[in-house]
Amino acid sequence: MQDNITYSIAQQIKQRRKALGLSLDRLSAASGVSKAMLGQIERQESSPTVATLWKIATGLKCSFSGLLSSTEVSPHSASEALKRNEANFQINTLFAFNPETRFEMFELTLLNDHTQWSDPHTSGVYEHVVVQQGELLLYYNEQWHTLNAGDSARFHANQRHGYKAKGPLTRFIDVISYL
């Protein structure tokens, strides 16, 4: 399964990059991922982390789940494989991006006081976060906000933002809407 997922992600990145007329150099500049790493991912020599995939999606101006979608591999099974690559950060795709609804939905789990940073998304992207379990420190508007189970927040995602587990386990839903 991992080989199919690695292949699918590599093909999605390569196809989207070429459709936009981007060289590896230009995608590297747009995403913050090195040209060498992008080449390794496209050649299936390296499996990207969730954080790296999110940077590439931002550079390609597409949704995160868009890089996981193909006719061969479902976003859910791809998310399951990505879980194994991250020690303290897990992501489960609940709803992949749909051009009609213009959103995607994830369940994210942070373990062991882990902090996960996200680079700014494109303008018009919002995140809606609902904490299911534990305590989440959510960074946006240049400050940390504390959310407990049942709390929610909405923010413009075209800014640097981050998520930090307060304790051994924090689980939350993240809905990303693209206007």
C-alpha positions as CSV (number, residue, x, y, z in Angstrom):
1,M,0.0,0.0,0.0
2,Q,2.8,2.4,0.9
3,D,4.3,2.1,-2.6
4,N,1.0,2.9,-4.2
5,I,0.6,6.0,-2.0
6,T,4.1,7.2,-2.6
7,Y,3.5,6.8,-6.4
8,S,0.2,8.5,-6.2
9,I,1.5,11.5,-4.3
10,A,4.5,11.8,-6.6
11,Q,2.3,11.7,-9.7
12,Q,-0.1,14.3,-8.2
13,I,2.7,16.7,-7.4
14,K,4.4,16.2,-10.8
15,Q,1.1,16.6,-12.8
16,R,0.0,19.7,-10.8
17,R,3.5,21.3,-11.1
18,K,3.7,20.8,-14.8
19,A,0.1,22.0,-15.4
20,L,1.1,25.3,-13.7
21,G,4.3,25.4,-15.8
22,L,6.5,25.3,-12.7
23,S,10.0,24.1,-12.6
24,L,11.3,22.4,-9.5
25,D,13.2,25.6,-8.7
26,R,10.0,27.7,-8.9
27,L,8.0,25.2,-6.9
28,S,10.8,25.1,-4.3
29,A,10.6,28.9,-4.0
30,A,6.8,28.9,-3.7
31,S,6.7,26.1,-1.2
32,G,9.8,26.4,0.9
33,V,10.7,22.8,0.2
34,S,14.1,22.3,-1.3
35,K,14.5,21.4,-5.0
36,A,16.4,18.3,-4.0
37,M,13.6,17.1,-1.7
38,L,11.0,17.8,-4.4
39,G,12.9,15.8,-6.9
40,Q,13.3,12.9,-4.4
41,I,9.5,12.9,-3.8
42,E,8.7,13.0,-7.5
43,R,11.1,10.2,-8.2
44,Q,9.6,8.3,-5.2
45,E,13.0,8.2,-3.4
46,S,11.6,9.9,-0.4
47,S,8.2,9.8,1.4
48,P,7.1,13.3,2.4
49,T,5.9,14.2,5.9
50,V,2.6,15.8,6.5
51,A,4.2,19.1,7.1
52,T,6.2,18.8,3.8
53,L,3.0,17.9,1.9
54,W,1.2,20.9,3.3
55,K,4.0,23.2,2.1
56,I,3.9,21.6,-1.4
57,A,0.1,22.0,-1.5
58,T,0.5,25.7,-0.6
59,G,3.1,26.1,-3.3
60,L,0.9,24.4,-5.9
61,K,-2.1,26.5,-4.7
62,C,-4.1,23.4,-4.1
63,S,-5.7,21.7,-1.2
64,F,-3.8,19.2,1.0
65,S,-6.2,16.4,0.2
66,G,-5.8,17.2,-3.5
67,L,-2.3,15.7,-3.3
68,L,-3.7,12.6,-1.7
69,S,-6.5,12.0,-4.2
70,S,-6.2,9.6,-7.2
71,T,-8.3,6.9,-8.7
72,E,-6.0,4.3,-7.1
73,V,-5.7,5.5,-3.5
74,S,-8.3,7.0,-1.3
75,P,-7.4,10.1,0.8
76,H,-8.3,8.0,3.9
77,S,-5.8,5.2,3.2
78,A,-3.2,7.8,2.2
79,S,-3.8,9.5,5.6
80,E,-3.4,6.2,7.3
81,A,0.0,5.7,5.7
82,L,1.1,9.2,6.6
83,K,0.2,8.6,10.2
84,R,2.9,6.0,10.3
85,N,5.5,8.6,9.2
86,E,4.8,11.1,12.0
87,A,5.7,10.3,15.6
88,N,3.7,13.0,17.3
89,F,1.3,14.3,14.6
90,Q,-1.4,12.3,13.0
91,I,-3.9,13.3,10.4
92,N,-7.1,11.6,9.2
93,T,-8.9,12.9,6.2
94,L,-12.6,13.0,6.9
95,F,-13.7,14.8,3.8
96,A,-11.3,15.4,0.9
97,F,-11.5,18.7,-0.9
98,N,-14.5,19.0,-3.1
99,P,-14.7,21.9,-5.7
100,E,-18.4,22.2,-5.2
101,T,-18.3,22.6,-1.4
102,R,-14.8,24.3,-1.4
103,F,-13.7,22.7,1.9
104,E,-11.8,19.8,3.3
105,M,-12.0,18.3,6.8
106,F,-9.4,16.6,8.9
107,E,-9.2,15.0,12.3
108,L,-5.7,15.9,13.8
109,T,-4.0,14.3,16.7
110,L,-1.1,15.8,18.5
111,L,0.9,13.8,21.1
112,N,3.3,14.6,23.8
113,D,3.2,18.4,23.9
114,H,4.0,18.4,20.1
115,T,3.9,21.7,18.2
116,Q,3.0,21.7,14.5
117,W,3.5,24.9,12.5
118,S,1.7,25.7,9.2
119,D,2.9,28.2,6.7
120,P,0.3,30.7,5.4
121,H,-2.3,29.4,3.0
122,T,-3.4,31.5,0.1
123,S,-5.7,34.5,0.6
124,G,-9.3,33.6,1.3
125,V,-8.6,30.4,3.1
126,Y,-10.1,30.0,6.6
127,E,-9.6,27.3,9.2
128,H,-12.4,26.2,11.6
129,V,-11.0,24.3,14.6
130,V,-13.1,22.3,17.1
131,V,-11.3,20.5,20.0
132,Q,-12.6,17.0,20.7
133,Q,-10.2,15.9,23.4
134,G,-7.5,17.5,25.5
135,E,-6.3,21.1,25.5
136,L,-5.0,22.8,22.3
137,L,-2.9,25.9,22.1
138,L,-3.7,27.5,18.7
139,Y,-1.5,30.2,17.3
140,Y,-3.0,32.8,14.9
141,N,-3.1,36.6,14.8
142,E,0.4,36.5,16.3
143,Q,-0.7,35.1,19.6
144,W,-1.5,31.8,21.3
145,H,-5.2,30.9,22.1
146,T,-6.1,28.2,24.6
147,L,-9.0,25.9,23.5
148,N,-10.4,23.0,25.6
149,A,-12.6,20.1,24.6
150,G,-15.7,21.5,23.0
151,D,-14.2,24.9,22.2
152,S,-13.9,26.2,18.7
153,A,-12.1,28.9,16.8
154,R,-12.1,30.4,13.2
155,F,-9.3,32.3,11.7
156,H,-7.8,33.5,8.4
157,A,-5.2,30.9,7.4
158,N,-3.2,33.3,5.2
159,Q,-0.9,33.8,8.1
160,R,1.6,31.6,9.9
161,H,-0.3,29.5,12.4
162,G,0.4,26.6,14.7
163,Y,-1.1,23.9,16.9
164,K,0.3,22.7,20.2
165,A,-0.8,19.8,22.4
166,K,-1.0,20.7,26.0
167,G,-0.3,17.3,27.5
168,P,0.0,13.8,26.2
169,L,-2.9,13.8,23.7
170,T,-5.0,16.5,21.9
171,R,-7.5,15.7,19.2
172,F,-9.3,18.2,17.1
173,I,-11.3,18.7,13.9
174,D,-9.9,21.2,11.3
175,V,-12.2,22.3,8.5
176,I,-10.3,24.3,5.8
177,S,-12.5,26.4,3.6
178,Y,-11.4,27.9,0.3
179,L,-13.4,31.0,-0.7
